[in-house]
Amino acid sequence: MDRLKRKSLIVEAVSALLILLFLYATLTKLLSPNALRHDMLNQPFPRWFTEILIWLIPGVEILLAIA
């Protein structure tokens, strides 16, 4: 029983850290949109697709953190 509790605690801790990681990544993208735009324009995507991704990626990260 003690082993099961410890394993459950580890799983919950890792889950919480991943949620914090996604929220941190999203927050940095939302607080510095010019840097995100610059970085995304340096990727090998078509420009029209990059413009969509600039807004889509932070939204998806928020949804993943909530899920």
C-alpha positions in Angstrom: 0.0 0.0 0.0 2.8 2.4 0.9 4.5 1.7 -2.4 1.3 2.4 -4.3 0.9 5.8 -2.5 4.5 6.7 -3.3 4.0 5.8 -7.0 0.8 7.9 -7.1 2.5 10.8 -5.5 5.3 10.7 -8.1 2.8 10.6 -11.0 1.0 13.5 -9.6 4.2 15.5 -9.1 5.4 14.8 -12.6 2.0 15.8 -14.0 2.0 19.1 -12.0 5.5 19.9 -13.2 4.4 19.3 -16.8 1.4 21.6 -16.4 3.7 24.3 -15.0 6.1 23.8 -17.9 3.3 24.3 -20.5 1.9 27.3 -18.6 5.4 28.9 -18.4 6.0 28.3 -22.1 2.7 29.8 -23.0 3.2 32.8 -20.7 6.6 33.6 -22.2 5.1 33.4 -25.7 2.2 35.7 -24.8 4.3 38.2 -23.0 6.8 38.5 -25.9 4.8 38.2 -29.1 7.5 39.9 -31.2 10.1 37.4 -30.2 7.7 34.5 -31.0 6.8 36.1 -34.3 10.5 36.5 -35.2 11.3 32.9 -34.1 8.4 31.5 -36.1 9.3 33.4 -39.2 12.7 31.7 -39.1 11.1 28.3 -39.4 10.7 26.5 -42.7 6.9 27.0 -42.8 5.0 29.0 -45.4 4.4 32.5 -44.2 0.6 32.1 -44.2 0.9 29.0 -42.0 3.3 30.8 -39.6 0.8 33.6 -39.0 -1.7 31.0 -38.0 0.7 29.1 -35.7 1.7 32.3 -33.9 -1.8 32.4 -32.4 -2.6 28.7 -32.5 0.4 27.4 -30.5 -0.2 29.3 -27.2 -3.9 28.5 -27.4 -3.2 24.8 -27.7 -0.7 24.9 -24.9 -3.3 26.4 -22.6 -5.8 23.8 -23.6 -3.3 21.0 -22.9 -2.4 22.4 -19.5 -6.1 22.6 -18.6 -6.7 19.0 -19.8 
